[in-house]
Amino acid sequence: MKPWIEEIYKEGLSLRLALKNKLFEGTSEFQKVEIFESAQHGRVLLNDGCFMLSERDERIYHEMMAHVPLFVHPSPKRVLIVGGGDGGTAREVLRHACVERCVMVEIDAMVVDACRTHIPQTAGALADQRLELKIEDGVAYMKHSRETFDVILIDSTDPNGAAQPLFGPEFYADVAARLAPTGIVVARAKACFTKAKCRPACWRSPTVCLSSRRCSTSPT
């Protein structure tokens, strides 16, 4: 096994981590899933060779994804997470006692199972009784669901493969239809300098207002 693993974002820009050993590798219907023990960042999850999280700094991403909208909303009782199979966003959402129901729609059961086994730091909250886990395509769920939510969190992978439709205006039209009247949406939209093309598609959607922040190992 190589002592380093590297994700190249574009020419001249990459992220490299020194590794100790590989804990899990599998290929699902949707992607290749890997979990490594790294030298400095704890356990690291990669989907199709892209860094999804590291134990050392995943809280920066997950806390910002969950706590900002949940503290801003006056009464966030119903929360929907699209993606988030590692469980970190659900963990932070469920810290809020006011949340009565949290639905997590994750397309890939392999990600959930691998993180339950190898990254309990994020996946431990998936046992919370308020959480309803659905192994399902988030795009399809948005179309057929008739439930409305106070907060919707789009915790997707990069805009490739099965996740590509999660970055388009048609999906965000369905998101808007699932929002309660005072609802809030937060989405992972990648950095403007690495995935510039995906942002205009999100920004032209029928949601309310926009803000952008970068955080943690992934250049989100």
Secondary structure in CASP SS format (residue, H / E / C, confidence):
PFRMAT SS
TARGET T0000
AUTHOR 0000-0000-0000
METHOD secondary structure of the structure
MODEL  1
M C 1.00
K C 1.00
P C 1.00
W E 1.00
I E 1.00
E E 1.00
E E 1.00
I E 1.00
Y E 1.00
K E 1.00
E C 1.00
G C 1.00
L E 1.00
S E 1.00
L E 1.00
R E 1.00
L E 1.00
A E 1.00
L E 1.00
K E 1.00
N E 1.00
K E 1.00
L E 1.00
F E 1.00
E E 1.00
G E 1.00
T E 1.00
S C 1.00
E C 1.00
F C 1.00
Q C 1.00
K E 1.00
V E 1.00
E E 1.00
I E 1.00
F E 1.00
E E 1.00
S E 1.00
A C 1.00
Q C 1.00
H C 1.00
G C 1.00
R E 1.00
V E 1.00
L E 1.00
L E 1.00
N E 1.00
D C 1.00
G C 1.00
C E 1.00
F E 1.00
M E 1.00
L E 1.00
S E 1.00
E C 1.00
R C 1.00
D C 1.00
E H 1.00
R H 1.00
I H 1.00
Y H 1.00
H H 1.00
E H 1.00
M H 1.00
M H 1.00
A H 1.00
H H 1.00
V H 1.00
P H 1.00
L H 1.00
F H 1.00
V H 1.00
H C 1.00
P C 1.00
S C 1.00
P C 1.00
K C 1.00
R E 1.00
V E 1.00
L E 1.00
I E 1.00
V E 1.00
G E 1.00
G C 1.00
G C 1.00
D C 1.00
G C 1.00
G H 1.00
T H 1.00
A H 1.00
R H 1.00
E H 1.00
V H 1.00
L C 1.00
R C 1.00
H C 1.00
A C 1.00
C C 1.00
V C 1.00
E C 1.00
R E 1.00
C E 1.00
V E 1.00
M E 1.00
V E 1.00
E E 1.00
I C 1.00
D C 1.00
A H 1.00
M H 1.00
V H 1.00
V H 1.00
D H 1.00
A H 1.00
C H 1.00
R H 1.00
T H 1.00
H H 1.00
I C 1.00
P H 1.00
Q H 1.00
T H 1.00
A H 1.00
G H 1.00
A H 1.00
L H 1.00
A H 1.00
D C 1.00
Q C 1.00
R C 1.00
L E 1.00
E E 1.00
L E 1.00
K E 1.00
I E 1.00
E C 1.00
D C 1.00
G H 1.00
V H 1.00
A H 1.00
Y H 1.00
M H 1.00
K H 1.00
H H 1.00
S C 1.00
R C 1.00
E C 1.00
T C 1.00
F E 1.00
D E 1.00
V E 1.00
I E 1.00
L E 1.00
I E 1.00
D E 1.00
S C 1.00
T C 1.00
D C 1.00
P C 1.00
N C 1.00
G H 1.00
A H 1.00
A H 1.00
Q H 1.00
P H 1.00
L H 1.00
F H 1.00
G C 1.00
P H 1.00
E H 1.00
F H 1.00
Y H 1.00
A H 1.00
D H 1.00
V H 1.00
A H 1.00
A H 1.00
R H 1.00
L E 1.00
A E 1.00
P E 1.00
T E 1.00
G E 1.00
I E 1.00
V E 1.00
V E 1.00
A E 1.00
R C 1.00
A C 1.00
K C 1.00
A C 1.00
C C 1.00
F C 1.00
T C 1.00
K C 1.00
A C 1.00
K C 1.00
C H 1.00
R H 1.00
P H 1.00
A H 1.00
C H 1.00
W H 1.00
R C 1.00
S C 1.00
P C 1.00
T C 1.00
V C 1.00
C C 1.00
L C 1.00
S C 1.00
S C 1.00
R C 1.00
R C 1.00
C C 1.00
S C 1.00
T C 1.00
S C 1.00
P C 1.00
T C 1.00
END
